[in-house]
Structure formats: structure tokens, C-alpha cells
């Protein structure tokens, strides 16, 4: 979904506009009801994990999918990642194909079949918690600590695909964010589902050596949570003098990049973007623009490894 997130979505409480949009949440409510009563196919000859969210966009699904792939391969299981094809998500599909053995298919049923034919032990889906036809062995849901569930309302009244009580049906929550100023109480989650596992994650820059802390930077991005890109740069003392934000999964036009290049010269700044945005640029433009390479770090990773070993070998 290509959109710039409305500011009122992340207010602590719904405002007038949010309440006015509640009638338009009916299709989401109906769809979620169908998810509860519709029978799904569960594959017994391969273990499956779904990494998804209930908060629309920008929760770190793809970096977590890649991290899980790496962990599962290290513990001796043959893994594959999978993503349902969407023409506006070529960026994420490309990153998965670059960093993992990935399957991109028209539907998730086909992805299962391909993985089984390849004799894989585990298939990890990037997105798909609201899938209507197939079921998974493990369901992981991602959140950003600073946003959590926003105003708590369903789309378009708020940022949610499902209400927070849906955590009753999920196995693990991943909370992304390193900001010490964020006071997050995990009891909120355990009050809904006492058995759910909770892991904290954060991003680590992998190519900090190519950045110049003495230079000024113009940054641009078209991701679900652009503030996370800016924040990690500021944490590492990168001087940002201008930021340009595009909608999530934005398909850059030649004129967009031309304007960015012109503006960078006007303010005498280097240009920096995300890896997800960088892969969509032309080869010529890539020569003039740097990108930030990040990797997801999991706090208490060994506990997650132990959990995966136990559940994937059942």
C-alpha cells in the first residue's frame, strides 16, 4: 500500500477525524471475521513461519525475515524465504532474493509447493498474517516500540489491520527500537496472551565506515517508517541538514532524482538513502548517491534460537 501515514494515526487517542472514519473500517472488520471462521490448509511436510504485522507498514518485517533465515540455516535446517508478488513491492522482493534463497509467487500456496519440491525444511514468509487460504506453524508479529498500535483503530481510522486482541492467536512479538526514552510495558502484551514470547530488536549500521561524520547530508526515503532511518543516522552523529520523504514503496522517476541531485548541490550536501530505496535507482544515479546498510540485531538471540530449535523440530 503506497501511502504517507497520516499523523493522527499515531496519536495516543483517536481524534475527531479518526472517529469520523470508523464507518469505513467495516470492510476490515468483515475480513477479520472471515479470517476467524474460514478453514485454511496447513502443510504437514514443511515447517512454516510467517513474519507479519497488524500495524500498516514500517515494522521491520523484511530485516527480521532475513535474520531468521540466517539463524535457521545456522542451526542446520534448509530454509527458504517467500513473498507474495506485488508489483509495488519489487524493492523488498529484490532484497530477499539478494540476501536469501527466496521464492516470489502469485500466491502463498504456490510458494509452499515450490519449497516442498526443493526439499526445504522451513519456509519463512515475509508478510501474510492475514492470509485467507493457508496456515502457518509459527506466527510472528512485528511492532515499532515508538508507534506500538498508534491510536488503536482499524484502517483507515487508524493504522491497524487487526485489533490488538488478535495477539491471542500469535506466537511471538518482536518489538523494534533502541531509544531509551521509550517506556514500553510488555505486560500489555502478556495480559492479552500470557504464553506469547517477546523479543526486542534494533538496527545496527553495517557500513558506517563509508559515511563521513564531518559532511552534511541530504537524506531521502520511501519506506513505511522514514523516521527510523533518520533516527539511526542521528544516533551515529551523521549531520542531516535536509530530509525528503516519499510514500512507502515509491517508484522513483527521473525527475525526482534530478531534483534531489540539484538540491544537494544547492546546500552542499552529500546524498544518502536506504538500501531498499537504493536498489530502485538507475546505475548512473547510484554513482552519485550512498545508501545505508543495516542489519537487525536481536536482544537475547540465543533464547530465540532455542525457541526455534524446539518448535521447528516438533
C-alpha positions in Angstrom: 0.0 0.0 0.0 1.6 3.2 -1.2 0.7 6.0 1.3 2.1 8.6 3.6 1.0 7.8 7.0 -1.5 10.4 8.5 -0.2 12.0 11.6 -3.4 11.3 13.6 -2.8 7.6 13.3 -0.2 7.7 16.0 -1.9 10.0 18.5 -2.4 8.3 21.9 -6.2 8.5 21.4 -8.5 8.8 18.4 -9.3 12.3 17.4 -12.4 13.7 15.6 -11.2 12.6 12.1 -10.4 9.1 13.4 -14.0 8.7 14.8 -15.4 10.1 11.5 -13.7 7.4 9.5 -14.9 4.5 11.7 -17.7 3.6 9.3 -15.1 3.0 6.6 -13.4 0.3 8.8 -16.4 -2.1 8.2 -14.6 -4.0 5.3 -11.7 -4.6 7.6 -14.0 -5.8 10.3 -15.8 -8.2 7.9 -12.5 -9.5 6.5 -11.1 -10.2 10.0 -14.3 -12.1 10.9 -13.9 -14.2 7.8 -10.3 -14.9 8.9 -11.6 -16.4 12.1 -14.2 -18.8 10.6 -12.6 -19.7 7.3 -10.8 -23.1 7.1 -7.2 -22.9 6.0 -4.8 -25.5 4.6 -1.9 -26.4 6.8 1.1 -28.2 5.2 2.5 -31.1 7.3 5.6 -31.8 5.2 7.3 -28.5 5.8 7.6 -26.1 8.7 6.3 -22.6 8.1 6.9 -19.2 9.8 5.0 -16.0 8.9 6.6 -12.7 9.8 3.9 -10.1 9.6 2.3 -7.1 11.3 -1.1 -5.7 12.3 0.3 -2.1 12.1 0.3 -1.0 8.5 3.9 -0.7 7.1 7.3 0.1 8.6 7.6 -2.5 11.3 10.7 -4.3 10.1 9.3 -7.5 8.6 11.9 -7.9 5.9 15.0 -7.5 8.0 13.6 -9.9 10.5 12.8 -12.4 7.8 16.4 -12.3 6.6 17.7 -12.6 10.2 15.5 -15.7 10.8 16.7 -17.2 7.5 20.3 -16.8 8.6 19.6 -18.3 12.1 17.7 -21.3 10.7 20.4 -22.1 8.2 23.0 -22.0 11.0 21.1 -24.5 13.1 21.2 -27.0 10.2 17.9 -26.7 8.6 17.4 -25.9 4.9 15.4 -22.6 4.7 13.8 -20.5 2.1 12.1 -17.1 2.3 8.9 -16.4 0.4 6.8 -13.3 -0.6 3.6 -13.0 -2.4 4.2 -11.0 -5.6 3.0 -7.4 -5.6 4.1 -5.1 -8.4 4.6 -2.2 -6.0 7.0 -4.2 -3.7 9.8 -5.0 -6.1 12.2 -3.4 -3.6 11.5 -5.9 -0.8 11.4 -8.9 -3.3 14.8 -7.9 -4.6 16.4 -7.6 -1.2 15.1 -11.0 -0.2 16.5 -12.5 -3.4 19.8 -10.8 -2.8 20.3 -11.9 0.8 18.4 -15.2 0.9 17.2 -18.1 -1.2 13.8 -16.6 -2.0 10.5 -17.6 -3.7 8.3 -14.9 -5.1 4.9 -16.3 -6.3 1.4 -15.2 -7.2 0.0 -16.9 -4.1 1.4 -18.4 -0.9 0.0 -21.9 -1.8 2.4 -22.0 -4.8 5.3 -20.8 -2.6 4.7 -23.8 -0.3 4.6 -26.2 -3.2 7.9 -24.7 -4.6 9.6 -25.0 -1.2 8.5 -28.6 -0.8 9.7 -29.5 -4.3 13.1 -28.0 -3.4 13.2 -30.3 -0.3 13.3 -27.3 2.1 12.7 -27.9 5.8 11.4 -24.4 6.6 9.7 -21.7 4.7 9.6 -18.1 6.1 7.0 -15.8 4.7 7.6 -12.0 4.6 4.1 -10.8 5.3 0.9 -12.8 5.3 -0.6 -12.9 8.8 -4.0 -12.0 7.2 -3.7 -14.8 4.6 -7.1 -16.5 4.0 -6.1 -19.8 2.4 -3.1 -21.3 4.1 -2.0 -21.6 7.8 1.4 -21.5 9.4 3.2 -23.4 12.2 4.5 -20.2 13.7 3.1 -16.7 13.5 5.4 -13.7 14.4 4.1 -10.1 14.6 6.3 -7.1 14.4 5.9 -3.6 16.0 7.9 -0.5 16.4 8.1 0.4 20.1 7.6 4.2 19.5 4.4 3.6 17.4 3.1 0.5 19.1 -0.6 0.4 17.9 -0.9 4.1 17.3 -4.4 5.3 18.2 -5.6 1.7 18.3 -8.1 2.0 15.5 -8.6 -0.1 12.3 -7.6 1.3 8.9 -8.5 4.0 7.7 -9.5 5.3 11.2 -6.1 4.2 12.4 -3.1 2.1 11.4 -4.2 -1.3 12.3 -5.1 -4.3 10.1 -6.5 -6.1 13.2 -7.3 -5.1 16.8 -4.7 -5.7 19.4 -6.6 -8.6 21.0 -5.6 -10.7 17.9 -2.3 -11.3 19.7 -4.1 -14.2 21.3 -3.5 -16.2 18.1 0.1 -15.3 17.6 3.3 -17.0 18.9 5.9 -14.3 19.1 6.0 -10.5 19.3 9.1 -8.6 18.0 9.5 -5.0 19.4 11.9 -2.9 17.4 13.6 0.2 18.8 16.6 1.1 20.8 15.5 4.6 22.1 15.9 4.6 25.9 13.3 7.3 26.1 10.6 4.9 25.1 8.9 3.4 28.1 7.3 0.3 26.9 5.4 -2.0 29.2 5.4 -5.6 27.9 2.7 -6.5 30.4 0.2 -5.0 27.9 1.1 -7.9 25.6 1.1 -10.7 28.2 -2.2 -9.5 29.6 -3.7 -10.4 26.2 -1.6 -13.6 25.7 0.3 -14.9 28.7 2.1 -17.6 26.5 3.4 -15.3 23.8 7.1 -14.8 23.5 8.5 -11.3 23.3 11.9 -10.3 21.8 13.4 -6.9 21.5 15.3 -5.9 18.3 17.2 -2.9 17.0 19.1 -1.9 13.8 22.9 -1.8 13.5 24.7 0.1 10.7 26.9 -2.3 8.8 28.7 0.3 6.5 29.3 3.2 8.9 32.9 3.4 7.7 31.7 4.7 4.3 29.9 7.7 5.8 31.6 10.9 6.7 30.6 12.4 10.1 32.3 15.7 9.0 30.0 16.1 6.0 26.4 17.4 5.7 23.8 15.0 4.3 20.6 15.3 2.4 18.6 12.1 3.1 15.6 10.7 1.2 13.5 7.6 1.6 10.2 5.9 0.6 9.7 3.5 3.4 6.9 2.7 5.9 8.7 4.4 8.8 11.1 7.1 7.5 11.7 8.4 11.0 13.6 5.2 11.9 16.1 5.9 9.0 16.7 9.4 10.3 17.0 8.4 13.9 19.7 5.8 13.4 21.8 8.3 11.5 21.4 10.9 14.2 22.4 8.3 16.8 25.6 7.8 14.9 26.4 11.5 14.6 25.6 11.9 10.9 24.7 15.5 10.2 21.4 15.8 8.4 20.5 19.2 7.0 17.6 18.2 4.9 15.2 15.3 4.6 12.8 14.3 1.7 10.1 11.8 2.3 8.2 9.8 -0.3 5.4 7.3 0.1 6.2 3.7 1.0 7.4 1.6 -1.9 7.7 4.7 -4.0 8.8 4.2 -7.6 11.3 7.0 -8.3 11.0 8.9 -11.5 14.0 10.5 -13.3 12.7 14.0 -12.3 12.6 13.0 -8.6 16.2 12.1 -8.6 17.2 15.1 -10.7 15.6 17.4 -8.1 17.4 15.6 -5.3 20.7 16.0 -7.1 20.2 19.7 -7.8 19.1 20.3 -4.2 22.2 18.6 -2.8 24.4 20.9 -4.8 22.5 24.0 -3.6 23.0 23.1 0.0 26.4 21.5 -0.4 25.4 18.1 1.0 26.1 14.5 0.2 23.1 12.3 -0.5 22.1 9.2 1.5 19.2 6.9 1.2 18.1 3.4 2.4 19.2 0.2 0.8 15.6 -0.5 0.0 15.4 2.8 -2.0 18.9 2.4 -3.5 18.1 -0.7 -5.4 15.4 1.1 -7.3 17.8 3.7 -8.7 19.4 3.6 -12.1 23.1 2.6 -12.3 24.1 6.2 -13.2 22.2 7.6 -10.2 23.8 5.0 -7.8 27.2 6.5 -8.6 26.1 9.8 -7.0 24.2 8.5 -4.0 25.2 6.5 -1.0 23.0 4.1 0.9 22.8 2.9 4.5 23.3 -0.8 5.0 21.7 -2.1 8.2 21.2 -5.4 9.9 18.7 -6.4 12.5 20.1 -7.4 15.9 18.0 -9.5 18.3 18.4 -9.0 22.1 18.8 -12.4 23.8 19.2 -14.0 20.4 20.2 -17.4 21.9 16.7 -17.6 23.6 15.1 -17.2 20.2 17.5 -19.8 18.7 16.5 -22.3 21.4 12.8 -21.5 20.8 13.2 -22.1 17.1 15.1 -25.4 17.6 12.3 -26.6 19.9 9.4 -25.6 17.7 10.8 -26.4 14.3 11.8 -29.9 15.4 8.4 -30.9 16.8 
